[in-house]
Amino acid sequence: MELPSFLATQGYAATRPATAPKAAPDGSMPESGFANIAGNFAETLQQGEQTAKAAMSGGVDPHALVQALAQTELAVETAVTVRDKVVEAYQEILRMPV
């Protein structure tokens, strides 16, 4: 079954608000530790991407590009390490006798 891309885009846009965090009673957005870390990770990746785009157009010096790439690399390595630890803990739980 072939779906036009605009239908897929509309479906994605319709479901996206359902995944947004719920606002607290005072109107502020609740921030858990994991949500805060994930937000910082995404922000680091976005900053690195923006710096790389600016470097391609000649708007940023190479030193800033190297620094942004190093921060992005560190963030990705940290995320991979955390993911590996979570998978390892899950596998350990599965090995526990019941």
Secondary structure as GFF3:
##gff-version 3
##sequence-region A 1 98
A	DSSP	alpha_helix	5	15	.	.	.	ID=ss1
A	DSSP	three_ten_helix	16	19	.	.	.	ID=ss2
A	DSSP	alpha_helix	33	56	.	.	.	ID=ss3
A	DSSP	alpha_helix	62	95	.	.	.	ID=ss4
###
